[in-house]
Structure formats: C-alpha cells, structure tokens
Amino acid sequence: HLGVDWYAEGGILTKPTVFGMMNGRPQVGGEAGPEAVLPIEKLSNILVDTFKNMGVEKPIIIQLDGRTIARVTAPYMSEELSFRNKRRF
C-alpha cells in the first residue's frame, strides 16, 4: 500500500518530503524548515494582495540618460526616416 498526499490545492511541507523524481534523483521539499507548495494561480493572487497591502502601488521612476535613449531608439529612427524618404519620391 502506497500512501500519497495530494497537494493540488496547496499545502505546507513541515518535514523532508519527496514530491517527485528528476534524472533519477528525488525532489525534496521541507528539508530546511516549513515550505509552501501551491498552484501558480494562487501564488500570483497572494503576491498581488501582499503588494497592495504594502502600498507598492506607487509610481516607479525610471531615469535614462540621452545616450541610452539614442542607442535604444536609433535603429527605429533610422528605419522610420528611410521609410519617410521613400514615400516622398
């Protein structure tokens, strides 16, 4: 008889627990202390709620210098200028 604990809804591993095999080696969780196992969908909702509670909905300021902007946009500007010059003639 093989005892299997299913974690489809998530769970907490409180002791070393083998949850799979990869390349012939057991995949273990909970060996360094309690570890959460949960579906990705639940994780994303938890993160969104956590960030909201932390007040992380503040603006993020990104500063770029002129050289960085020129380097990143130059290929697009060159393409656009070429396109516009072809349309004139």
N, CA, C and O atoms as a CHARMM CRD file, in Angstrom:
* protein
*
  356
    1    1 HSD  N      0.84900  -1.18400   0.00000 PROA 1      0.00000
    2    1 HSD  CA     0.00000   0.00000   0.00000 PROA 1      0.00000
    3    1 HSD  C      0.88500   1.23400   0.00000 PROA 1      0.00000
    4    1 HSD  O      1.79700   1.35300   0.81800 PROA 1      0.00000
    5    2 LEU  N      0.61900   2.13700  -0.90400 PROA 2      0.00000
    6    2 LEU  CA     1.40700   3.35600  -1.04500 PROA 2      0.00000
    7    2 LEU  C      0.56700   4.53700  -0.57800 PROA 2      0.00000
    8    2 LEU  O     -0.50500   4.79300  -1.12800 PROA 2      0.00000
    9    3 GLY  N      1.04200   5.25200   0.42500 PROA 3      0.00000
   10    3 GLY  CA     0.32500   6.42900   0.90600 PROA 3      0.00000
   11    3 GLY  C      0.74800   7.65000   0.10900 PROA 3      0.00000
   12    3 GLY  O      1.94000   7.93500  -0.00800 PROA 3      0.00000
   13    4 VAL  N     -0.21600   8.37100  -0.43700 PROA 4      0.00000
   14    4 VAL  CA     0.07100   9.55300  -1.24000 PROA 4      0.00000
   15    4 VAL  C     -0.71600  10.72500  -0.68300 PROA 4      0.00000
   16    4 VAL  O     -1.92800  10.63500  -0.48600 PROA 4      0.00000
   17    5 ASP  N     -0.00900  11.83900  -0.42700 PROA 5      0.00000
   18    5 ASP  CA    -0.67300  13.07900  -0.04000 PROA 5      0.00000
   19    5 ASP  C     -0.74600  13.95400  -1.28400 PROA 5      0.00000
   20    5 ASP  O      0.27500  14.19600  -1.92800 PROA 5      0.00000
   21    6 TRP  N     -1.93300  14.42900  -1.62900 PROA 6      0.00000
   22    6 TRP  CA    -2.11800  15.26300  -2.80700 PROA 6      0.00000
   23    6 TRP  C     -2.11300  16.72900  -2.39700 PROA 6      0.00000
   24    6 TRP  O     -2.73500  17.10700  -1.40400 PROA 6      0.00000
   25    7 TYR  N     -1.40400  17.55400  -3.16900 PROA 7      0.00000
   26    7 TYR  CA    -1.27500  18.97200  -2.85500 PROA 7      0.00000
   27    7 TYR  C     -1.83400  19.85800  -3.97500 PROA 7      0.00000
   28    7 TYR  O     -1.29800  20.93600  -4.23300 PROA 7      0.00000
   29    8 ALA  N     -2.89900  19.41500  -4.63400 PROA 8      0.00000
   30    8 ALA  CA    -3.47300  20.18900  -5.74200 PROA 8      0.00000
   31    8 ALA  C     -3.93900  21.56600  -5.28800 PROA 8      0.00000
   32    8 ALA  O     -3.87600  22.52500  -6.05700 PROA 8      0.00000
   33    9 GLU  N     -4.40300  21.67200  -4.05700 PROA 9      0.00000
   34    9 GLU  CA    -4.86800  22.95700  -3.53100 PROA 9      0.00000
   35    9 GLU  C     -3.77900  23.67600  -2.75500 PROA 9      0.00000
   36    9 GLU  O     -3.99200  24.78300  -2.25900 PROA 9      0.00000
   37   10 GLY  N     -2.62000  23.05700  -2.64900 PROA 10     0.00000
   38   10 GLY  CA    -1.51500  23.64100  -1.90600 PROA 10     0.00000
   39   10 GLY  C     -1.35700  22.96700  -0.56000 PROA 10     0.00000
   40   10 GLY  O     -2.21900  22.20300  -0.12700 PROA 10     0.00000
   41   11 GLY  N     -0.25900  23.25400   0.08900 PROA 11     0.00000
   42   11 GLY  CA    -0.00800  22.68200   1.39800 PROA 11     0.00000
   43   11 GLY  C      1.31700  23.17100   1.94800 PROA 11     0.00000
   44   11 GLY  O      2.05200  23.89500   1.27600 PROA 11     0.00000
   45   12 ILE  N      1.61800  22.77100   3.17800 PROA 12     0.00000
   46   12 ILE  CA     2.86700  23.12700   3.84000 PROA 12     0.00000
   47   12 ILE  C      3.62700  21.84100   4.13100 PROA 12     0.00000
   48   12 ILE  O      3.10000  20.93300   4.77400 PROA 12     0.00000
   49   13 LEU  N      4.86100  21.76700   3.65600 PROA 13     0.00000
   50   13 LEU  CA     5.72000  20.62300   3.95500 PROA 13     0.00000
   51   13 LEU  C      6.48900  20.97100   5.22500 PROA 13     0.00000
   52   13 LEU  O      7.28900  21.90600   5.22500 PROA 13     0.00000
   53   14 THR  N      6.25700  20.23100   6.30200 PROA 14     0.00000
   54   14 THR  CA     6.88100  20.54600   7.59000 PROA 14     0.00000
   55   14 THR  C      8.03900  19.62200   7.92900 PROA 14     0.00000
   56   14 THR  O      8.71700  19.81600   8.93800 PROA 14     0.00000
   57   15 LYS  N      8.26600  18.62800   7.09900 PROA 15     0.00000
   58   15 LYS  CA     9.39400  17.70900   7.28300 PROA 15     0.00000
   59   15 LYS  C      9.85600  17.29500   5.89800 PROA 15     0.00000
   60   15 LYS  O      9.11200  17.47400   4.93400 PROA 15     0.00000
   61   16 PRO  N     11.06200  16.74700   5.76100 PROA 16     0.00000
   62   16 PRO  CA    11.52700  16.34300   4.43300 PROA 16     0.00000
   63   16 PRO  C     10.50200  15.45200   3.73500 PROA 16     0.00000
   64   16 PRO  O     10.08700  14.42300   4.26900 PROA 16     0.00000
   65   17 THR  N     10.10300  15.86900   2.53100 PROA 17     0.00000
   66   17 THR  CA     9.06400  15.17600   1.77800 PROA 17     0.00000
   67   17 THR  C      9.50200  15.03200   0.32500 PROA 17     0.00000
   68   17 THR  O      9.84900  16.02100  -0.32100 PROA 17     0.00000
   69   18 VAL  N      9.48800  13.80900  -0.19000 PROA 18     0.00000
   70   18 VAL  CA     9.79500  13.57500  -1.60000 PROA 18     0.00000
   71   18 VAL  C      8.52800  13.84600  -2.40000 PROA 18     0.00000
   72   18 VAL  O      7.48400  13.24700  -2.14100 PROA 18     0.00000
   73   19 PHE  N      8.62100  14.76100  -3.38500 PROA 19     0.00000
   74   19 PHE  CA     7.43600  15.07500  -4.18000 PROA 19     0.00000
   75   19 PHE  C      7.60500  14.74900  -5.65300 PROA 19     0.00000
   76   19 PHE  O      6.69400  14.99600  -6.44300 PROA 19     0.00000
   77   20 GLY  N      8.74000  14.20500  -6.03800 PROA 20     0.00000
   78   20 GLY  CA     8.93100  13.83300  -7.43800 PROA 20     0.00000
   79   20 GLY  C     10.34000  13.32700  -7.68200 PROA 20     0.00000
   80   20 GLY  O     11.17400  13.28500  -6.77800 PROA 20     0.00000
   81   21 MET  N     10.58300  12.94600  -8.92700 PROA 21     0.00000
   82   21 MET  CA    11.90100  12.47800  -9.33900 PROA 21     0.00000
   83   21 MET  C     12.31600  13.25200 -10.58700 PROA 21     0.00000
   84   21 MET  O     11.48800  13.55500 -11.44600 PROA 21     0.00000
   85   22 MET  N     13.61500  13.56800 -10.67900 PROA 22     0.00000
   86   22 MET  CA    14.15200  14.21400 -11.86600 PROA 22     0.00000
   87   22 MET  C     15.53900  13.64500 -12.11400 PROA 22     0.00000
   88   22 MET  O     16.40200  13.69500 -11.23700 PROA 22     0.00000
   89   23 ASN  N     15.75500  13.10400 -13.30500 PROA 23     0.00000
   90   23 ASN  CA    17.03800  12.49300 -13.65600 PROA 23     0.00000
   91   23 ASN  C     17.45500  11.43600 -12.64300 PROA 23     0.00000
   92   23 ASN  O     18.63300  11.31700 -12.30800 PROA 23     0.00000
   93   24 GLY  N     16.48900  10.67300 -12.16200 PROA 24     0.00000
   94   24 GLY  CA    16.77400   9.59700 -11.22400 PROA 24     0.00000
   95   24 GLY  C     17.05000  10.04500  -9.80200 PROA 24     0.00000
   96   24 GLY  O     17.41900   9.23200  -8.95500 PROA 24     0.00000
   97   25 ARG  N     16.87500  11.33700  -9.53000 PROA 25     0.00000
   98   25 ARG  CA    17.12500  11.85400  -8.17700 PROA 25     0.00000
   99   25 ARG  C     15.82500  12.36900  -7.57900 PROA 25     0.00000
  100   25 ARG  O     15.02700  13.00100  -8.27200 PROA 25     0.00000
  101   26 PRO  N     15.61000  12.10200  -6.30200 PROA 26     0.00000
  102   26 PRO  CA    14.36700  12.57200  -5.67100 PROA 26     0.00000
  103   26 PRO  C     14.35600  14.08900  -5.52300 PROA 26     0.00000
  104   26 PRO  O     15.38200  14.70300  -5.22900 PROA 26     0.00000
  105   27 GLN  N     13.19600  14.67700  -5.72900 PROA 27     0.00000
  106   27 GLN  CA    12.98100  16.09900  -5.49100 PROA 27     0.00000
  107   27 GLN  C     12.34800  16.21800  -4.11000 PROA 27     0.00000
  108   27 GLN  O     11.28900  15.64700  -3.85200 PROA 27     0.00000
  109   28 VAL  N     13.00300  16.96000  -3.23100 PROA 28     0.00000
  110   28 VAL  CA    12.59100  17.01100  -1.82900 PROA 28     0.00000
  111   28 VAL  C     12.25900  18.44500  -1.43600 PROA 28     0.00000
  112   28 VAL  O     12.92100  19.38300  -1.87900 PROA 28     0.00000
  113   29 GLY  N     11.24600  18.61100  -0.61300 PROA 29     0.00000
  114   29 GLY  CA    10.90000  19.90600  -0.05300 PROA 29     0.00000
  115   29 GLY  C     10.70700  19.77400   1.44000 PROA 29     0.00000
  116   29 GLY  O     10.47600  18.67400   1.94300 PROA 29     0.00000
  117   30 GLY  N     10.79800  20.87400   2.15200 PROA 30     0.00000
  118   30 GLY  CA    10.58100  20.87600   3.59100 PROA 30     0.00000
  119   30 GLY  C     11.76700  20.40800   4.40300 PROA 30     0.00000
  120   30 GLY  O     11.66200  20.26600   5.62200 PROA 30     0.00000
  121   31 GLU  N     12.90100  20.16300   3.75100 PROA 31     0.00000
  122   31 GLU  CA    14.05700  19.64500   4.48200 PROA 31     0.00000
  123   31 GLU  C     14.79200  20.71700   5.27900 PROA 31     0.00000
  124   31 GLU  O     15.54300  20.39600   6.20000 PROA 31     0.00000
  125   32 ALA  N     14.58400  21.98700   4.93600 PROA 32     0.00000
  126   32 ALA  CA    15.26100  23.07000   5.64400 PROA 32     0.00000
  127   32 ALA  C     14.27400  23.89300   6.46500 PROA 32     0.00000
  128   32 ALA  O     14.55200  25.04200   6.80500 PROA 32     0.00000
  129   33 GLY  N     13.13500  23.31000   6.78000 PROA 33     0.00000
  130   33 GLY  CA    12.09200  24.01600   7.50700 PROA 33     0.00000
  131   33 GLY  C     10.81700  24.03000   6.69000 PROA 33     0.00000
  132   33 GLY  O     10.80600  23.55400   5.55500 PROA 33     0.00000
  133   34 PRO  N      9.74000  24.56700   7.24600 PROA 34     0.00000
  134   34 PRO  CA     8.45500  24.56800   6.54900 PROA 34     0.00000
  135   34 PRO  C      8.55500  25.21800   5.16900 PROA 34     0.00000
  136   34 PRO  O      9.20000  26.25300   5.00000 PROA 34     0.00000
  137   35 GLU  N      7.90700  24.59400   4.19200 PROA 35     0.00000
  138   35 GLU  CA     7.94900  25.06900   2.81200 PROA 35     0.00000
  139   35 GLU  C      6.54900  24.98100   2.21400 PROA 35     0.00000
  140   35 GLU  O      5.85500  23.97800   2.38100 PROA 35     0.00000
  141   36 ALA  N      6.14000  26.04400   1.51200 PROA 36     0.00000
  142   36 ALA  CA     4.80500  26.08900   0.91200 PROA 36     0.00000
  143   36 ALA  C      4.81500  25.46700  -0.47700 PROA 36     0.00000
  144   36 ALA  O      5.76000  25.64100  -1.24600 PROA 36     0.00000
  145   37 VAL  N      3.75300  24.74500  -0.77900 PROA 37     0.00000
  146   37 VAL  CA     3.51500  24.18800  -2.11100 PROA 37     0.00000
  147   37 VAL  C      2.13100  24.67500  -2.51100 PROA 37     0.00000
  148   37 VAL  O      1.14800  24.39500  -1.82600 PROA 37     0.00000
  149   38 LEU  N      2.05200  25.41200  -3.63100 PROA 38     0.00000
  150   38 LEU  CA     0.75100  25.90600  -4.03900 PROA 38     0.00000
  151   38 LEU  C      0.71500  26.15600  -5.53200 PROA 38     0.00000
  152   38 LEU  O      1.75400  26.36100  -6.15800 PROA 38     0.00000
  153   39 PRO  N     -0.49000  26.14000  -6.11000 PROA 39     0.00000
  154   39 PRO  CA    -0.63000  26.40400  -7.54000 PROA 39     0.00000
  155   39 PRO  C     -0.17600  27.82500  -7.87900 PROA 39     0.00000
  156   39 PRO  O     -0.34800  28.74300  -7.07700 PROA 39     0.00000
  157   40 ILE  N      0.40400  28.00400  -9.06900 PROA 40     0.00000
  158   40 ILE  CA     0.89400  29.30900  -9.51600 PROA 40     0.00000
  159   40 ILE  C     -0.20200  30.37000  -9.43900 PROA 40     0.00000
  160   40 ILE  O      0.06700  31.50300  -9.04000 PROA 40     0.00000
  161   41 GLU  N     -1.42600  30.02100  -9.81400 PROA 41     0.00000
  162   41 GLU  CA    -2.52900  30.98400  -9.78900 PROA 41     0.00000
  163   41 GLU  C     -2.73100  31.53800  -8.38100 PROA 41     0.00000
  164   41 GLU  O     -2.94300  32.73800  -8.20300 PROA 41     0.00000
  165   42 LYS  N     -2.66400  30.66800  -7.39500 PROA 42     0.00000
  166   42 LYS  CA    -2.82400  31.13400  -6.01700 PROA 42     0.00000
  167   42 LYS  C     -1.64500  32.00700  -5.60800 PROA 42     0.00000
  168   42 LYS  O     -1.82400  32.99300  -4.89400 PROA 42     0.00000
  169   43 LEU  N     -0.43900  31.65200  -6.05500 PROA 43     0.00000
  170   43 LEU  CA     0.74800  32.43000  -5.71600 PROA 43     0.00000
  171   43 LEU  C      0.63500  33.84600  -6.26500 PROA 43     0.00000
  172   43 LEU  O      0.93400  34.80700  -5.55700 PROA 43     0.00000
  173   44 SER  N      0.20800  33.98600  -7.52100 PROA 44     0.00000
  174   44 SER  CA     0.10200  35.32500  -8.10100 PROA 44     0.00000
  175   44 SER  C     -0.92400  36.16700  -7.34600 PROA 44     0.00000
  176   44 SER  O     -0.70000  37.35900  -7.13500 PROA 44     0.00000
  177   45 ASN  N     -2.03600  35.57400  -6.93900 PROA 45     0.00000
  178   45 ASN  CA    -3.03900  36.31700  -6.16400 PROA 45     0.00000
  179   45 ASN  C     -2.48400  36.73700  -4.81100 PROA 45     0.00000
  180   45 ASN  O     -2.74300  37.84900  -4.35000 PROA 45     0.00000
  181   46 ILE  N     -1.72600  35.85700  -4.17600 PROA 46     0.00000
  182   46 ILE  CA    -1.12000  36.18700  -2.88000 PROA 46     0.00000
  183   46 ILE  C     -0.14300  37.34600  -3.04500 PROA 46     0.00000
  184   46 ILE  O     -0.12400  38.26000  -2.22200 PROA 46     0.00000
  185   47 LEU  N      0.67400  37.31600  -4.10900 PROA 47     0.00000
  186   47 LEU  CA     1.63700  38.39600  -4.33900 PROA 47     0.00000
  187   47 LEU  C      0.93800  39.72200  -4.59500 PROA 47     0.00000
  188   47 LEU  O      1.34800  40.75000  -4.05700 PROA 47     0.00000
  189   48 VAL  N     -0.11200  39.71400  -5.41000 PROA 48     0.00000
  190   48 VAL  CA    -0.85700  40.94500  -5.69100 PROA 48     0.00000
  191   48 VAL  C     -1.41900  41.51500  -4.39600 PROA 48     0.00000
  192   48 VAL  O     -1.27900  42.70900  -4.13400 PROA 48     0.00000
  193   49 ASP  N     -2.04900  40.67700  -3.58600 PROA 49     0.00000
  194   49 ASP  CA    -2.61600  41.13800  -2.31600 PROA 49     0.00000
  195   49 ASP  C     -1.53000  41.66000  -1.38800 PROA 49     0.00000
  196   49 ASP  O     -1.72000  42.67900  -0.72300 PROA 49     0.00000
  197   50 THR  N     -0.39400  40.97500  -1.33600 PROA 50     0.00000
  198   50 THR  CA     0.70500  41.39400  -0.46100 PROA 50     0.00000
  199   50 THR  C      1.22800  42.75600  -0.87700 PROA 50     0.00000
  200   50 THR  O      1.42200  43.62800  -0.03000 PROA 50     0.00000
  201   51 PHE  N      1.46000  42.95500  -2.18000 PROA 51     0.00000
  202   51 PHE  CA     1.96800  44.23900  -2.64700 PROA 51     0.00000
  203   51 PHE  C      0.96600  45.35900  -2.39800 PROA 51     0.00000
  204   51 PHE  O      1.36000  46.47400  -2.05600 PROA 51     0.00000
  205   52 LYS  N     -0.32700  45.07800  -2.56600 PROA 52     0.00000
  206   52 LYS  CA    -1.34000  46.09500  -2.28200 PROA 52     0.00000
  207   52 LYS  C     -1.28600  46.49400  -0.81200 PROA 52     0.00000
  208   52 LYS  O     -1.35800  47.67700  -0.47900 PROA 52     0.00000
  209   53 ASN  N     -1.15700  45.49800   0.06500 PROA 53     0.00000
  210   53 ASN  CA    -1.10600  45.77500   1.49900 PROA 53     0.00000
  211   53 ASN  C      0.16300  46.51800   1.89300 PROA 53     0.00000
  212   53 ASN  O      0.17900  47.21800   2.90500 PROA 53     0.00000
  213   54 MET  N      1.22300  46.37600   1.10700 PROA 54     0.00000
  214   54 MET  CA     2.48300  47.05800   1.39700 PROA 54     0.00000
  215   54 MET  C      2.49900  48.47300   0.83100 PROA 54     0.00000
  216   54 MET  O      3.43100  49.23500   1.08800 PROA 54     0.00000
  217   55 GLY  N      1.48300  48.82700   0.06900 PROA 55     0.00000
  218   55 GLY  CA     1.45000  50.15500  -0.53500 PROA 55     0.00000
  219   55 GLY  C      2.39900  50.27800  -1.71700 PROA 55     0.00000
  220   55 GLY  O      2.94300  51.35600  -1.95600 PROA 55     0.00000
  221   56 VAL  N      2.60900  49.20000  -2.45800 PROA 56     0.00000
  222   56 VAL  CA     3.54600  49.19500  -3.56900 PROA 56     0.00000
  223   56 VAL  C      2.90100  49.73100  -4.84800 PROA 56     0.00000
  224   56 VAL  O      3.49500  49.63300  -5.92200 PROA 56     0.00000
  225   57 GLU  N      1.72500  50.28200  -4.75100 PROA 57     0.00000
  226   57 GLU  CA     1.06000  50.82400  -5.93400 PROA 57     0.00000
  227   57 GLU  C      1.51900  52.24800  -6.21400 PROA 57     0.00000
  228   57 GLU  O      0.78800  53.02700  -6.82600 PROA 57     0.00000
  229   58 LYS  N      2.70500  52.58900  -5.77800 PROA 58     0.00000
  230   58 LYS  CA     3.25800  53.91800  -6.00300 PROA 58     0.00000
  231   58 LYS  C      3.94300  53.94400  -7.36300 PROA 58     0.00000
  232   58 LYS  O      4.33400  52.89700  -7.87900 PROA 58     0.00000
  233   59 PRO  N      4.09400  55.13100  -7.94900 PROA 59     0.00000
  234   59 PRO  CA     4.76800  55.22300  -9.24600 PROA 59     0.00000
  235   59 PRO  C      6.22100  54.75800  -9.14800 PROA 59     0.00000
  236   59 PRO  O      6.88400  54.93700  -8.12600 PROA 59     0.00000
  237   60 ILE  N      6.68800  54.16500 -10.22200 PROA 60     0.00000
  238   60 ILE  CA     8.08800  53.76100 -10.31400 PROA 60     0.00000
  239   60 ILE  C      8.76800  54.74800 -11.25200 PROA 60     0.00000
  240   60 ILE  O      8.33300  54.92700 -12.38900 PROA 60     0.00000
  241   61 ILE  N      9.82200  55.38100 -10.78700 PROA 61     0.00000
  242   61 ILE  CA    10.53200  56.37900 -11.57500 PROA 61     0.00000
  243   61 ILE  C     11.73300  55.71000 -12.23200 PROA 61     0.00000
  244   61 ILE  O     12.56300  55.09400 -11.56400 PROA 61     0.00000
  245   62 ILE  N     11.80800  55.84200 -13.55300 PROA 62     0.00000
  246   62 ILE  CA    12.92800  55.28600 -14.30700 PROA 62     0.00000
  247   62 ILE  C     13.68400  56.44500 -14.93300 PROA 62     0.00000
  248   62 ILE  O     13.09900  57.24200 -15.66600 PROA 62     0.00000
  249   63 GLN  N     14.97200  56.54700 -14.65300 PROA 63     0.00000
  250   63 GLN  CA    15.78500  57.62400 -15.20300 PROA 63     0.00000
  251   63 GLN  C     16.71500  57.06100 -16.26900 PROA 63     0.00000
  252   63 GLN  O     17.42900  56.08600 -16.03500 PROA 63     0.00000
  253   64 LEU  N     16.69600  57.68700 -17.44200 PROA 64     0.00000
  254   64 LEU  CA    17.57400  57.29800 -18.54300 PROA 64     0.00000
  255   64 LEU  C     18.31800  58.52800 -19.02400 PROA 64     0.00000
  256   64 LEU  O     17.76000  59.62500 -19.05500 PROA 64     0.00000
  257   65 ASP  N     19.57500  58.34900 -19.39800 PROA 65     0.00000
  258   65 ASP  CA    20.29400  59.48500 -19.96200 PROA 65     0.00000
  259   65 ASP  C     20.07300  59.52500 -21.47500 PROA 65     0.00000
  260   65 ASP  O     19.58200  58.56200 -22.06500 PROA 65     0.00000
  261   66 GLY  N     20.43800  60.63600 -22.09000 PROA 66     0.00000
  262   66 GLY  CA    20.21800  60.83100 -23.52100 PROA 66     0.00000
  263   66 GLY  C     20.90700  59.79000 -24.38300 PROA 66     0.00000
  264   66 GLY  O     20.35100  59.35700 -25.39200 PROA 66     0.00000
  265   67 ARG  N     22.11300  59.38100 -23.99900 PROA 67     0.00000
  266   67 ARG  CA    22.83500  58.37900 -24.78800 PROA 67     0.00000
  267   67 ARG  C     22.09600  57.04200 -24.79100 PROA 67     0.00000
  268   67 ARG  O     22.01800  56.37100 -25.82000 PROA 67     0.00000
  269   68 THR  N     21.56400  56.66700 -23.65400 PROA 68     0.00000
  270   68 THR  CA    20.82000  55.40400 -23.57500 PROA 68     0.00000
  271   68 THR  C     19.59300  55.45900 -24.46900 PROA 68     0.00000
  272   68 THR  O     19.31100  54.51200 -25.20300 PROA 68     0.00000
  273   69 ILE  N     18.87500  56.55200 -24.40900 PROA 69     0.00000
  274   69 ILE  CA    17.67600  56.70200 -25.24100 PROA 69     0.00000
  275   69 ILE  C     18.05500  56.66400 -26.71900 PROA 69     0.00000
  276   69 ILE  O     17.39200  55.99500 -27.51100 PROA 69     0.00000
  277   70 ALA  N     19.12600  57.38400 -27.09900 PROA 70     0.00000
  278   70 ALA  CA    19.56000  57.40700 -28.50100 PROA 70     0.00000
  279   70 ALA  C     19.97500  56.01600 -28.96700 PROA 70     0.00000
  280   70 ALA  O     19.60900  55.59900 -30.06500 PROA 70     0.00000
  281   71 ARG  N     20.73100  55.30000 -28.15000 PROA 71     0.00000
  282   71 ARG  CA    21.20700  53.96800 -28.52800 PROA 71     0.00000
  283   71 ARG  C     20.03500  53.00500 -28.74900 PROA 71     0.00000
  284   71 ARG  O     20.04800  52.20200 -29.68200 PROA 71     0.00000
  285   72 VAL  N     19.04100  53.09400 -27.89500 PROA 72     0.00000
  286   72 VAL  CA    17.90600  52.17700 -27.98400 PROA 72     0.00000
  287   72 VAL  C     16.96900  52.55100 -29.13000 PROA 72     0.00000
  288   72 VAL  O     16.41400  51.66900 -29.78500 PROA 72     0.00000
  289   73 THR  N     16.79100  53.83000 -29.37600 PROA 73     0.00000
  290   73 THR  CA    15.82300  54.25000 -30.39500 PROA 73     0.00000
  291   73 THR  C     16.43200  54.44100 -31.78200 PROA 73     0.00000
  292   73 THR  O     15.68700  54.51200 -32.76000 PROA 73     0.00000
  293   74 ALA  N     17.75700  54.52700 -31.90500 PROA 74     0.00000
  294   74 ALA  CA    18.40600  54.79600 -33.19800 PROA 74     0.00000
  295   74 ALA  C     17.98300  53.83200 -34.30100 PROA 74     0.00000
  296   74 ALA  O     17.66500  54.28700 -35.40000 PROA 74     0.00000
  297   75 PRO  N     17.96300  52.51900 -34.05900 PROA 75     0.00000
  298   75 PRO  CA    17.55700  51.61800 -35.14900 PROA 75     0.00000
  299   75 PRO  C     16.13200  51.89700 -35.64400 PROA 75     0.00000
  300   75 PRO  O     15.86000  51.81500 -36.84200 PROA 75     0.00000
  301   76 TYR  N     15.24400  52.22000 -34.73500 PROA 76     0.00000
  302   76 TYR  CA    13.85700  52.50400 -35.11500 PROA 76     0.00000
  303   76 TYR  C     13.75900  53.83300 -35.85800 PROA 76     0.00000
  304   76 TYR  O     12.99500  53.96400 -36.81400 PROA 76     0.00000
  305   77 MET  N     14.53900  54.81800 -35.40900 PROA 77     0.00000
  306   77 MET  CA    14.52200  56.12000 -36.07200 PROA 77     0.00000
  307   77 MET  C     15.06900  56.00100 -37.48500 PROA 77     0.00000
  308   77 MET  O     14.52200  56.58900 -38.41800 PROA 77     0.00000
  309   78 SER  N     16.15100  55.24000 -37.64800 PROA 78     0.00000
  310   78 SER  CA    16.73800  55.03800 -38.96800 PROA 78     0.00000
  311   78 SER  C     15.73200  54.38900 -39.90900 PROA 78     0.00000
  312   78 SER  O     15.58300  54.81200 -41.05500 PROA 78     0.00000
  313   79 GLU  N     15.05300  53.37600 -39.42900 PROA 79     0.00000
  314   79 GLU  CA    14.03600  52.68100 -40.22800 PROA 79     0.00000
  315   79 GLU  C     12.90300  53.62800 -40.61100 PROA 79     0.00000
  316   79 GLU  O     12.45200  53.62900 -41.75700 PROA 79     0.00000
  317   80 GLU  N     12.44500  54.42700 -39.66100 PROA 80     0.00000
  318   80 GLU  CA    11.33800  55.35400 -39.91700 PROA 80     0.00000
  319   80 GLU  C     11.75000  56.43700 -40.91100 PROA 80     0.00000
  320   80 GLU  O     10.97800  56.77500 -41.80900 PROA 80     0.00000
  321   81 LEU  N     12.96000  56.98800 -40.76200 PROA 81     0.00000
  322   81 LEU  CA    13.42800  58.02200 -41.68500 PROA 81     0.00000
  323   81 LEU  C     13.57000  57.46500 -43.10000 PROA 81     0.00000
  324   81 LEU  O     13.22000  58.13500 -44.07100 PROA 81     0.00000
  325   82 SER  N     14.07400  56.26100 -43.21300 PROA 82     0.00000
  326   82 SER  CA    14.20400  55.61600 -44.52300 PROA 82     0.00000
  327   82 SER  C     12.83000  55.44000 -45.16600 PROA 82     0.00000
  328   82 SER  O     12.65800  55.70500 -46.35500 PROA 82     0.00000
  329   83 PHE  N     11.86900  54.99800 -44.38700 PROA 83     0.00000
  330   83 PHE  CA    10.50200  54.80600 -44.88400 PROA 83     0.00000
  331   83 PHE  C      9.91100  56.13100 -45.36100 PROA 83     0.00000
  332   83 PHE  O      9.29100  56.19000 -46.42300 PROA 83     0.00000
  333   84 ARG  N     10.10300  57.19100 -44.58000 PROA 84     0.00000
  334   84 ARG  CA     9.54300  58.50100 -44.94000 PROA 84     0.00000
  335   84 ARG  C     10.20300  59.06900 -46.19500 PROA 84     0.00000
  336   84 ARG  O      9.53500  59.67100 -47.03500 PROA 84     0.00000
  337   85 ASN  N     11.51600  58.87500 -46.31800 PROA 85     0.00000
  338   85 ASN  CA    12.21500  59.37600 -47.51000 PROA 85     0.00000
  339   85 ASN  C     11.74000  58.66400 -48.76700 PROA 85     0.00000
  340   85 ASN  O     11.63500  59.29100 -49.82100 PROA 85     0.00000
  341   86 LYS  N     11.45500  57.38700 -48.68400 PROA 86     0.00000
  342   86 LYS  CA    10.96400  56.63300 -49.84200 PROA 86     0.00000
  343   86 LYS  C      9.57400  57.10700 -50.25100 PROA 86     0.00000
  344   86 LYS  O      9.24400  57.09100 -51.43700 PROA 86     0.00000
  345   87 ARG  N      8.76600  57.52300 -49.30700 PROA 87     0.00000
  346   87 ARG  CA     7.39800  57.97500 -49.60500 PROA 87     0.00000
  347   87 ARG  C      7.39300  59.32500 -50.31400 PROA 87     0.00000
  348   87 ARG  O      6.45300  59.61800 -51.05300 PROA 87     0.00000
  349   88 ARG  N      8.41000  60.15000 -50.11300 PROA 88     0.00000
  350   88 ARG  CA     8.45000  61.49500 -50.69700 PROA 88     0.00000
  351   88 ARG  C      8.72000  61.45100 -52.19900 PROA 88     0.00000
  352   88 ARG  O      8.30600  62.35400 -52.92800 PROA 88     0.00000
  353   89 PHE  N      9.39200  60.43600 -52.65600 PROA 89     0.00000
  354   89 PHE  CA     9.77700  60.40100 -54.07500 PROA 89     0.00000
  355   89 PHE  C      8.94700  59.45900 -54.85700 PROA 89     0.00000
  356   89 PHE  O      9.14600  59.31500 -56.06300 PROA 89     0.00000
